[in-house]
Amino acid sequence: MTAELANAVDVIDPSTRKVLVEIPTGEPQSHMLVISPDGYRGYTANVSAGSVSVLDLAKRTLITTISRSQERPAHFHFAGWQTHFHS
């Protein structure tokens, strides 16, 4: 689950509904989460920054942030994952 105000992605235990881990995204307003088909990486759109954070889900760390060009609108498409981010 994304935690927009905490600049993080939360891992929740569905049986207890408690936060187990918070993975920092490094950017405000992290919203929408995509998990890679192999389950090792997560990608979250950072609305106000117009960027995407790349997360290592096993290590629970931020790998990098992909910024968009100021000349082009943000458009991210995760091929084959049926997920889109537009701003």
C-alpha positions as CSV (number, residue, x, y, z in Angstrom):
1,M,0.0,0.0,0.0
2,T,1.3,3.5,-0.7
3,A,1.5,5.9,2.2
4,E,1.5,9.2,0.3
5,L,2.1,11.5,3.4
6,A,4.9,9.3,4.7
7,N,6.8,9.2,1.4
8,A,6.8,5.4,1.6
9,V,5.2,2.1,0.6
10,D,3.8,0.1,3.5
11,V,3.8,-3.7,3.7
12,I,0.7,-4.7,5.6
13,D,-0.1,-8.0,7.3
14,P,-3.6,-8.7,5.9
15,S,-4.7,-10.8,8.9
16,T,-3.9,-8.2,11.5
17,R,-4.1,-5.1,9.3
18,K,-0.9,-3.8,10.8
19,V,2.1,-2.2,9.1
20,L,5.0,-4.6,9.1
21,V,7.5,-2.5,7.2
22,E,7.7,0.9,5.6
23,I,9.9,1.2,2.5
24,P,11.0,4.8,1.7
25,T,10.3,6.2,-1.8
26,G,12.4,9.3,-1.4
27,E,9.7,11.5,-2.9
28,P,6.4,13.1,-1.7
29,Q,3.0,11.8,-2.7
30,S,3.9,8.3,-3.7
31,H,0.8,6.9,-5.3
32,M,0.1,3.8,-7.3
33,L,2.3,0.7,-6.9
34,V,3.4,-1.8,-9.5
35,I,5.3,-5.0,-8.6
36,S,7.6,-6.6,-11.2
37,P,6.5,-10.0,-12.4
38,D,9.4,-11.7,-10.5
39,G,8.3,-9.9,-7.3
40,Y,11.8,-8.4,-6.6
41,R,11.1,-4.7,-7.5
42,G,8.3,-2.2,-6.9
43,Y,7.7,0.9,-8.8
44,T,5.6,3.8,-7.4
45,A,4.5,7.0,-9.1
46,N,5.4,10.2,-7.2
47,V,2.7,12.6,-8.2
48,S,4.0,16.0,-7.2
49,A,7.6,15.2,-8.4
50,G,6.4,13.6,-11.6
51,S,8.8,10.7,-11.1
52,V,8.9,7.0,-10.4
53,S,10.7,5.4,-7.4
54,V,12.3,2.0,-8.0
55,L,12.2,-0.2,-4.9
56,D,14.1,-3.3,-3.9
57,L,11.4,-5.3,-2.2
58,A,13.7,-8.0,-0.8
59,K,16.1,-5.5,0.8
60,R,13.2,-3.0,1.5
61,T,15.2,-0.1,0.1
62,L,15.0,2.6,-2.5
63,I,17.2,1.8,-5.6
64,T,16.7,5.0,-7.6
65,T,14.3,7.6,-8.7
66,I,13.5,8.1,-12.4
67,S,12.7,11.8,-13.2
68,R,10.7,12.9,-16.1
69,S,11.9,15.5,-18.6
70,Q,10.5,19.0,-18.1
71,E,9.9,19.3,-21.9
72,R,7.7,16.1,-22.1
73,P,4.7,15.1,-20.0
74,A,5.2,12.2,-17.7
75,H,4.1,8.9,-19.2
76,F,5.2,5.6,-17.8
77,H,4.0,2.3,-19.2
78,F,5.1,-1.0,-17.7
79,A,5.0,-3.2,-20.8
80,G,3.0,-6.4,-20.2
81,W,2.0,-5.4,-16.7
82,Q,-1.2,-3.6,-17.7
83,T,-0.3,-0.6,-15.6
84,H,0.0,3.0,-16.6
85,F,1.0,6.3,-15.0
86,H,0.2,9.6,-16.6
87,S,0.5,13.1,-15.3
